[in-house]
Each structure stands twice: as structure tokens, then as C-alpha cells.
Amino acid sequence: MSAAKKISPWSWVPTLYLAEGLPNALVASVSVVVYKNLGVSNADIAFYTGWLYLPWVIKPFWSPVVDLLKTRRQWIWAMQLLLGAGLAGVALTIPAPHFFQLTLAFFWLLSFSSATHDIAADGFYMLATTEREQSFFVGIRSMFYRVASIAAQGGLVILVGKIQARTGNYSSAWSIAFGLVAGIYLCFGIYHWFTLPRPASDRSKVAVPKDFFAEFFKTFGTFFQKPKIITLLLFLLLYRLGEAQLAKMVQPFLLDPRAVGGLGLTNDQLGLIYGTVGVAVFILGALLGGFAVARHGLKFWLWPMLLAIHLPDAVFIWLAYAQPENLWAIGIGVAVEQFGYGFGFTAFMLYMIHIARGEHQTAHYAICTGFMALGVMVPGMWSGWLQEQLGYQHFFVWVILATIPSFIVAAKIPLSAEFGRKELL
């Protein structure tokens, strides 16, 4: 750890979490806008981009590989270069005749590389910082992760809108944008090669294959032996059942013409309202959620947070029926939903920490995030088809009904009254 202290976390934590947040936003959100701009149907967008979550679902299966083989520092550097290559691949294949299949293949490479980078970066953060630094920088790393989301969902989408307005061609605009981000990742890789510390504890843990497999199966076995594991898994899978379907269709709804039930926004307007203002109020909601739990504990705030993440989804019922033309009205509606999402998502993130406590905490947390991703992936994949069958108005009504199972499961989860207060203070 002495070697790690020679390099201030300020020199690498912000850039590391910018590098972690960008590909997640590009794969999970921006890809939807790309395909919508290029004329792909909602059903195909939801189904095929839904599959891009799979690496996050199955990343617990290779999180022990990252944990046990090579160093986290080496994994980070390798994945950032691979992310740059994947982004360059997207940029080059967007203008191609079979762009949908080709870009999906490169988005798959991005999602796999991003999920692996997440494991390595989060593990490295814990090894390269002291406990005091971890407490101080946890908010910093979260902020820069969300800044990356604003840059991708807001800045990049707005930039594409500006380029398209000049060229009249979304294909060229998106190709330029992804080429730019590929160059940024090349810079990330070079910068982190020199600035990331080299903590003594960051080393390969096993040399003999039999030791590796023994540790691998032990990690998984202890997770599924936790008390009330079925209830815990249902909570992870169902907490975001409604939100997962909503999130996949929000951007198509905002972009679709009014004649088919959408709001007819331009890319510039989408980037400002959803990608910038929406993400900013999400961050505000998440910060307030963290402060609230630190004061009274998670059990005190669990039900208010459940209501906060689910009830504001009803805003989209109003937007679908009223189809307001005033951008302020649309922006306020999106902001209300995103603020509630941020505030309510705090409970989910903290409860995953609650589940993961004990031996193998890092790997168990990765398993929790895998189930979280599965709970987003499966409902999201069918949301486009369902929206096309129901129309936007009835689809958003269904989203509200889909939140009911999360309330039922939340009533049965084990949770001490003290959890959250001592951990966050």
C-alpha cells in the first residue's frame, strides 16, 4: 500500500470512473438512440439491445478470473484498449450496408469489455486506497461515473443532432461521434498506464489451476447458502421490473413522431431533456437518498424509496395521453421520473451491499449485480414488442402494473433497522 500512497487518488479516480461510466451508457442507452435514428423498429431495438446486458448478467462467472489471475491494473489497461477498438469498430461499420448486424457485434465486444472493466476497476479502487480514502472518494467516483452518463446520453446525442443538421445524415454523424469516443479511450489507456498506482496487494492470487477452481466454486457456493436466498433473488430480479421496461422505451417514445403516439423530439432536445437534465436530477435523487439512509437507516426509507422509484412512472401515462408540445412540461415530467428513480435506486444498491456482506464480499456483490442485470435484461427485451402491440398509452399503464411484484417481495426481505446508518456515516 505504501507504493499506492505516492500517487494521489485525485489523479486517477475521476478518470477511471469516467472510463467505467462511458461504455455502460453507450451500450445501455445511446445504442437505442443510434438504432432509432437509423430506422430500426422498437421491437428489434428492445430485443437486440436487451441482449447487450448479458455480459453484466454473467460477469459473476468470470469475476473470480479477474480477482485471481493477473493484476487489476493490467485488466483495466487491457480493457480500455479493447473498448477503444470496439468503439472504432462501431464507427467504421455504421455506414456499412449490414450496419445493424455489424454494429451489434461490436456493441457486444463493448459490453463484455465494459463488464470486465467494472470488475477490475472496482476491485482496484479497494486495493489502491485506504479505508479513509475509500469513504472520501466514494462520492467522487459516483459523480464522475454519472458525469460520463451525461457526456454520453446528453453531450454525444446533442453533438450528433448538430452534425446531422449540417449533413442531413445520421449515419455519418454517429460514425464521427463514435470515432471521437474511440480516440478518447486510446487517451484513457495511455494515461492510466502511467498514473494508476501499483499497490503491493494487487497481484495474481493463484498459480495452480486446482486452487483456482476450488476458490471459484467456493465463492458461488457460499452465496447461494445465504439465509432466505430465494426471497433475496426475487428482490434482485423484481425490484426494477416496471422501470426496466420503461427505460427501454423512453427514448423511442420521446423521438417517435406524434402521429404514432410519440412526442416528436429532435436529438438535440432529447440530449438536453433526457440525457442532461434527466441524468442530473437522477444524480440529485441518488445523493439525497444516500444522505437520507445515512441519517435513519435503510429499513426506515425502504418503502418511501419503493414508492419514489415506481409511482413517478405514471408521468409517462400523462405524457402519452396529453402529448404536450411545451418542452418545459416534457422536461419537468422527465425530471420528476428521473429524480424518483435516483432516490429509489439508492435502496436497491444498498441492499445489494447488505446481501454481499461477509466472506467473498467483492465476488458476492458481483453476483448481485449479475442478477440485477438479468432483472433489467429480460423485461427490457420484450418491452419493444409489447409497446408495439399496446401502443404507448396502454404500455405505460402496464408499466405501473408491473411494479406491484416488487412491493410484495420487499415486504418479505430480511433487513436490520441499523443497516445503512453506521456504514454511511
Wavefront OBJ file of the C-alpha trace (Angstrom):
o trace
v 0.000 0.000 0.000
v 2.957 2.336 0.503
v 3.510 2.490 -3.256
v -0.140 3.367 -3.788
v 0.091 6.333 -1.394
v 2.712 8.047 -3.578
v 0.050 8.738 -6.201
v -2.966 10.790 -5.112
v -6.349 9.219 -5.883
v -7.315 12.594 -7.368
v -5.023 11.822 -10.305
v -6.781 8.595 -11.287
v -10.158 8.056 -9.543
v -12.073 10.657 -11.638
v -10.674 9.445 -14.963
v -11.036 5.756 -14.051
v -14.752 6.171 -13.336
v -15.272 8.324 -16.406
v -13.790 5.390 -18.331
v -16.101 2.991 -16.467
v -19.274 5.018 -16.976
v -18.987 5.900 -20.668
v -19.262 2.423 -22.237
v -22.117 1.447 -19.917
v -24.112 4.484 -21.053
v -23.205 3.907 -24.701
v -24.290 0.265 -24.657
v -27.354 0.571 -22.422
v -28.818 3.870 -23.596
v -27.099 5.521 -26.551
v -27.323 2.372 -28.689
v -31.117 2.729 -28.513
v -30.915 6.274 -29.929
v -28.484 5.153 -32.643
v -30.813 2.453 -33.931
v -33.895 4.665 -33.594
v -32.212 7.343 -35.712
v -31.230 4.714 -38.286
v -34.795 3.429 -38.704
v -34.794 0.179 -36.700
v -38.177 -0.843 -35.205
v -38.902 -0.580 -31.459
v -39.322 -4.353 -31.193
v -35.917 -5.031 -32.753
v -34.245 -2.252 -30.756
v -35.532 -3.565 -27.433
v -34.868 -7.225 -28.194
v -31.370 -6.965 -29.632
v -30.042 -4.188 -27.402
v -31.540 -6.111 -24.481
v -29.119 -8.935 -25.239
v -26.265 -6.474 -24.711
v -26.924 -6.722 -20.960
v -25.900 -10.381 -20.975
v -22.210 -9.776 -20.127
v -23.296 -7.909 -16.991
v -25.628 -10.806 -16.143
v -22.932 -13.454 -16.430
v -19.970 -11.401 -15.241
v -20.015 -13.163 -11.829
v -18.834 -16.277 -13.688
v -15.601 -14.582 -14.710
v -15.265 -12.085 -11.825
v -13.139 -14.692 -9.964
v -10.873 -14.815 -13.035
v -10.216 -11.086 -12.710
v -9.921 -11.452 -8.960
v -7.453 -14.339 -9.062
v -5.421 -14.025 -12.286
v -3.050 -11.202 -13.239
v -3.394 -7.766 -11.647
v -6.417 -5.438 -11.632
v -4.169 -2.770 -13.099
v -3.364 -4.981 -16.103
v -7.032 -5.850 -16.598
v -8.007 -2.163 -16.535
v -5.411 -1.180 -19.123
v -6.214 -4.101 -21.431
v -9.969 -3.469 -21.259
v -9.612 0.246 -22.005
v -7.666 -0.531 -25.166
v -10.255 -3.175 -26.106
v -13.047 -0.648 -25.501
v -11.299 1.765 -27.844
v -11.086 -0.939 -30.505
v -14.780 -1.778 -30.101
v -15.786 1.878 -30.404
v -13.674 2.220 -33.549
v -15.441 -0.874 -34.916
v -18.859 0.712 -34.325
v -17.703 3.925 -36.024
v -16.457 2.069 -39.097
v -19.477 -0.231 -39.533
v -22.343 2.259 -39.025
v -22.179 3.329 -42.715
v -21.970 -0.307 -43.906
v -24.910 -1.993 -45.753
v -25.427 -4.526 -42.947
v -24.822 -1.967 -40.192
v -27.323 -3.490 -37.744
v -25.647 -6.889 -37.514
v -22.109 -5.491 -37.650
v -22.578 -2.771 -35.052
v -24.349 -5.205 -32.731
v -21.266 -7.430 -32.859
v -19.053 -4.516 -31.826
v -21.551 -3.423 -29.156
v -21.236 -6.971 -27.813
v -17.467 -6.508 -27.612
v -18.051 -3.215 -25.800
v -20.458 -4.748 -23.307
v -18.115 -7.652 -22.490
v -15.125 -5.324 -22.145
v -17.128 -2.859 -20.069
v -18.407 -5.525 -17.664
v -14.853 -6.837 -17.195
v -13.553 -3.285 -16.703
v -16.189 -2.754 -13.998
v -14.924 -5.765 -12.037
v -11.281 -4.723 -12.342
v -11.822 -1.026 -11.600
v -13.999 -1.593 -8.524
v -11.541 -4.169 -7.172
v -8.563 -1.905 -7.893
v -10.235 1.001 -6.093
v -10.443 -1.046 -2.904
v -6.817 -2.193 -3.183
v -5.220 1.140 -4.124
v -6.925 3.314 -1.485
v -7.013 3.327 2.290
v -10.310 2.942 4.160
v -10.357 6.673 4.788
v -9.767 7.411 1.094
v -12.473 4.923 0.121
v -15.012 6.775 2.269
v -13.934 10.160 0.912
v -13.778 9.212 -2.760
v -16.914 7.034 -2.955
v -18.973 10.115 -3.779
v -16.324 11.387 -6.199
v -16.237 8.155 -8.159
v -20.049 8.012 -8.338
v -20.193 11.620 -9.513
v -17.722 11.043 -12.354
v -19.496 7.823 -13.336
v -22.681 9.882 -13.741
v -20.822 12.707 -15.490
v -19.859 10.074 -18.057
v -23.558 9.272 -18.491
v -24.335 12.952 -19.101
v -21.481 13.165 -21.604
v -22.772 10.104 -23.493
v -26.549 10.483 -23.249
v -26.518 14.274 -23.324
v -23.406 15.711 -24.959
v -22.844 12.989 -27.549
v -26.519 12.833 -28.588
v -26.639 16.647 -28.895
v -23.405 16.603 -30.936
v -24.904 14.047 -33.311
v -28.001 16.238 -33.668
v -25.812 19.214 -34.613
v -23.804 17.192 -37.140
v -26.954 15.696 -38.643
v -28.484 19.170 -39.011
v -25.486 20.163 -41.142
v -25.062 16.958 -43.136
v -28.623 15.593 -43.208
v -27.175 12.144 -42.484
v -27.468 10.333 -39.145
v -25.159 7.552 -40.315
v -22.199 9.881 -40.835
v -22.985 11.806 -37.655
v -22.934 8.715 -35.457
v -19.823 7.377 -37.189
v -17.959 10.605 -36.397
v -19.207 10.574 -32.802
v -18.083 7.008 -32.090
v -14.735 7.671 -33.751
v -14.249 10.584 -31.373
v -15.004 8.430 -28.317
v -12.635 5.717 -29.603
v -9.857 8.314 -29.593
v -10.760 9.276 -26.030
v -10.309 5.655 -24.927
v -6.887 5.492 -26.511
v -6.010 8.506 -24.361
v -7.503 6.822 -21.278
v -5.373 3.736 -21.844
v -2.143 5.707 -22.236
v -2.902 7.989 -19.286
v -3.776 5.184 -16.882
v -0.706 3.167 -17.847
v 1.386 5.920 -16.279
v -0.880 7.221 -13.485
v -2.508 4.177 -11.884
v -0.639 3.217 -8.702
v 0.928 -0.194 -8.217
v -0.289 -1.415 -4.802
v 1.572 -4.414 -3.426
v -1.737 -6.191 -2.769
v -2.675 -6.051 -6.475
v -1.262 -9.360 -7.620
v -2.306 -12.715 -9.007
v -3.601 -14.868 -6.163
v -3.236 -18.393 -7.519
v -0.736 -20.203 -9.678
v -2.145 -23.729 -9.696
v -5.374 -24.436 -11.668
v -6.860 -26.687 -8.996
v -6.594 -23.845 -6.444
v -8.361 -21.527 -8.854
v -11.326 -23.828 -9.423
v -11.607 -24.601 -5.722
v -11.847 -20.890 -4.920
v -14.223 -20.318 -7.829
v -16.799 -22.878 -6.682
v -16.402 -21.905 -3.041
v -17.303 -18.322 -3.926
v -20.541 -19.334 -5.634
v -21.451 -21.976 -3.082
v -21.319 -19.600 -0.128
v -23.513 -17.038 -1.928
v -26.363 -19.480 -2.519
v -26.192 -20.671 1.082
v -27.269 -17.282 2.425
v -30.475 -17.286 4.554
v -33.722 -16.640 2.607
v -31.774 -16.773 -0.660
v -34.933 -17.296 -2.783
v -36.500 -14.127 -1.383
v -33.260 -12.219 -1.928
v -33.030 -13.354 -5.545
v -36.656 -12.419 -6.216
v -35.976 -8.965 -4.792
v -32.978 -8.531 -7.109
v -34.980 -9.694 -10.118
v -38.261 -7.858 -9.475
v -37.297 -4.531 -7.887
v -36.902 -2.904 -11.330
v -39.469 -4.938 -13.304
v -41.509 -1.883 -14.275
v -38.581 0.514 -14.585
v -36.667 -1.890 -16.861
v -39.479 -1.828 -19.422
v -39.999 1.906 -19.121
v -36.298 2.745 -19.520
v -36.050 0.838 -22.803
v -38.946 2.718 -24.380
v -38.498 6.263 -23.035
v -36.123 7.413 -25.771
v -38.109 5.855 -28.658
v -41.251 7.469 -27.167
v -39.613 10.894 -26.993
v -38.239 10.586 -30.558
v -41.206 8.939 -32.325
v -43.500 11.231 -34.364
v -46.715 12.402 -32.713
v -48.710 10.580 -35.372
v -47.623 7.234 -33.881
v -48.030 8.334 -30.256
v -44.597 9.802 -29.522
v -43.554 13.343 -28.675
v -41.511 14.077 -31.814
v -38.378 15.483 -30.160
v -35.156 16.077 -32.069
v -31.842 14.578 -30.972
v -30.803 17.965 -29.579
v -33.943 18.136 -27.447
v -33.611 14.508 -26.356
v -29.980 15.002 -25.348
v -30.857 18.085 -23.304
v -34.043 16.821 -21.621
v -33.287 13.144 -21.048
v -29.517 12.860 -21.355
v -28.544 16.010 -19.441
v -31.357 17.270 -17.202
v -32.673 13.742 -16.612
v -29.297 12.344 -15.559
v -28.547 15.433 -13.424
v -31.740 15.078 -11.386
v -31.121 11.328 -11.143
v -27.773 12.157 -9.504
v -29.509 14.632 -7.180
v -32.072 11.999 -6.189
v -29.342 9.423 -5.562
v -27.347 11.851 -3.407
v -30.383 12.751 -1.323
v -31.194 9.066 -0.997
v -27.712 8.391 0.372
v -27.982 11.229 2.897
v -31.436 10.043 3.984
v -30.297 6.476 4.604
v -27.204 7.691 6.437
v -29.469 9.519 8.863
v -32.206 6.961 9.551
v -31.076 3.638 8.054
v -32.296 1.686 5.024
v -35.220 -0.013 6.759
v -36.751 3.377 7.628
v -36.526 4.547 3.999
v -37.181 1.296 2.106
v -40.882 1.842 1.434
v -40.637 5.571 0.629
v -37.891 4.680 -1.828
v -40.005 1.924 -3.372
v -42.785 4.449 -3.910
v -40.298 7.000 -5.267
v -38.868 4.713 -7.940
v -42.253 3.379 -9.099
v -45.054 5.954 -8.748
v -43.419 8.695 -10.896
v -43.541 6.255 -13.831
v -47.151 7.395 -14.118
v -45.843 10.694 -15.536
v -45.405 8.895 -18.843
v -49.077 7.905 -18.888
v -49.895 11.611 -18.830
v -47.248 12.432 -21.437
v -48.580 9.694 -23.747
v -52.199 10.798 -23.454
v -51.661 14.598 -23.432
v -48.700 14.685 -25.873
v -47.692 18.181 -24.680
v -45.735 20.327 -27.107
v -44.229 22.556 -24.434
v -40.628 21.453 -23.814
v -40.784 22.702 -20.219
v -43.730 20.414 -19.497
v -41.941 17.443 -21.069
v -38.707 18.280 -19.262
v -40.400 18.594 -15.870
v -42.189 15.280 -16.407
v -38.941 13.504 -17.267
v -37.172 15.204 -14.328
v -39.823 14.031 -11.843
v -39.489 10.427 -13.022
v -35.696 10.504 -13.037
v -35.465 12.128 -9.587
v -37.686 9.397 -8.150
v -35.640 6.778 -9.974
v -32.401 8.093 -8.459
v -33.841 8.362 -4.953
v -35.428 4.905 -5.070
v -32.478 3.200 -6.741
v -30.385 4.033 -3.645
v -32.307 1.403 -1.673
v -31.570 -1.233 -4.280
v -27.841 -0.517 -4.416
v -27.518 -0.521 -0.626
v -29.473 -3.727 -0.247
v -27.053 -5.445 -2.637
v -24.270 -4.400 -0.233
v -26.383 -5.864 2.595
v -26.679 -9.178 0.731
v -22.966 -9.301 -0.150
v -21.635 -8.779 3.382
v -19.236 -11.407 4.719
v -16.548 -13.545 3.126
v -16.009 -13.052 -0.630
v -17.785 -9.684 -0.450
v -16.411 -8.429 -3.788
v -17.419 -11.562 -5.722
v -20.805 -11.767 -3.974
v -21.533 -8.159 -4.872
v -20.686 -9.004 -8.491
v -23.176 -11.885 -8.311
v -25.820 -9.464 -7.023
v -25.159 -7.084 -9.911
v -25.474 -10.024 -12.300
v -28.969 -10.791 -11.035
v -29.766 -7.072 -11.142
v -28.729 -7.001 -14.810
v -30.852 -10.084 -15.527
v -33.829 -8.318 -13.950
v -33.286 -5.457 -16.415
v -32.362 -7.511 -19.476
v -35.323 -9.893 -19.735
v -38.176 -7.367 -19.251
v -36.355 -4.867 -21.465
v -36.024 -7.343 -24.323
v -39.750 -7.836 -24.748
v -40.771 -4.224 -23.983
v -40.447 -3.085 -27.610
v -42.716 -5.841 -28.916
v -45.203 -5.169 -26.118
v -45.222 -1.439 -26.840
v -45.935 -2.071 -30.498
v -48.865 -4.326 -29.539
v -50.352 -1.984 -26.920
v -49.378 1.486 -28.127
v -47.562 3.950 -25.895
v -50.591 4.880 -23.791
v -51.527 1.361 -22.695
v -47.879 0.336 -22.462
v -47.174 2.941 -19.794
v -50.249 1.800 -17.870
v -48.818 -1.731 -17.976
v -45.500 -0.418 -16.606
v -47.264 0.801 -13.466
v -48.973 -2.591 -13.004
v -45.589 -4.309 -13.425
v -44.256 -2.561 -10.312
v -46.629 -4.458 -7.988
v -44.452 -7.611 -7.552
v -41.587 -5.526 -6.149
v -43.774 -4.315 -3.276
v -44.837 -7.884 -2.465
v -41.245 -9.175 -2.332
v -39.952 -6.134 -0.412
v -42.330 -6.976 2.437
v -40.521 -10.295 2.955
v -36.813 -9.399 2.775
v -34.643 -9.577 5.939
v -33.265 -6.154 6.930
v -31.980 -4.855 10.274
v -33.086 -1.420 11.453
v -29.474 -0.262 11.854
v -28.202 -1.120 8.400
v -27.103 1.938 6.431
v -26.544 4.377 9.244
v -23.188 3.202 10.538
v -21.987 2.157 7.086
v -22.597 5.578 5.546
v -21.660 7.871 8.408
l 1 2 3 4 5 6 7 8 9 10 11 12 13 14 15 16 17 18 19 20 21 22 23 24 25 26 27 28 29 30 31 32 33 34 35 36 37 38 39 40 41 42 43 44 45 46 47 48 49 50 51 52 53 54 55 56 57 58 59 60 61 62 63 64 65 66 67 68 69 70 71 72 73 74 75 76 77 78 79 80 81 82 83 84 85 86 87 88 89 90 91 92 93 94 95 96 97 98 99 100 101 102 103 104 105 106 107 108 109 110 111 112 113 114 115 116 117 118 119 120 121 122 123 124 125 126 127 128 129 130 131 132 133 134 135 136 137 138 139 140 141 142 143 144 145 146 147 148 149 150 151 152 153 154 155 156 157 158 159 160 161 162 163 164 165 166 167 168 169 170 171 172 173 174 175 176 177 178 179 180 181 182 183 184 185 186 187 188 189 190 191 192 193 194 195 196 197 198 199 200 201 202 203 204 205 206 207 208 209 210 211 212 213 214 215 216 217 218 219 220 221 222 223 224 225 226 227 228 229 230 231 232 233 234 235 236 237 238 239 240 241 242 243 244 245 246 247 248 249 250 251 252 253 254 255 256 257 258 259 260 261 262 263 264 265 266 267 268 269 270 271 272 273 274 275 276 277 278 279 280 281 282 283 284 285 286 287 288 289 290 291 292 293 294 295 296 297 298 299 300 301 302 303 304 305 306 307 308 309 310 311 312 313 314 315 316 317 318 319 320 321 322 323 324 325 326 327 328 329 330 331 332 333 334 335 336 337 338 339 340 341 342 343 344 345 346 347 348 349 350 351 352 353 354 355 356 357 358 359 360 361 362 363 364 365 366 367 368 369 370 371 372 373 374 375 376 377 378 379 380 381 382 383 384 385 386 387 388 389 390 391 392 393 394 395 396 397 398 399 400 401 402 403 404 405 406 407 408 409 410 411 412 413 414 415 416 417 418 419 420 421 422 423 424 425
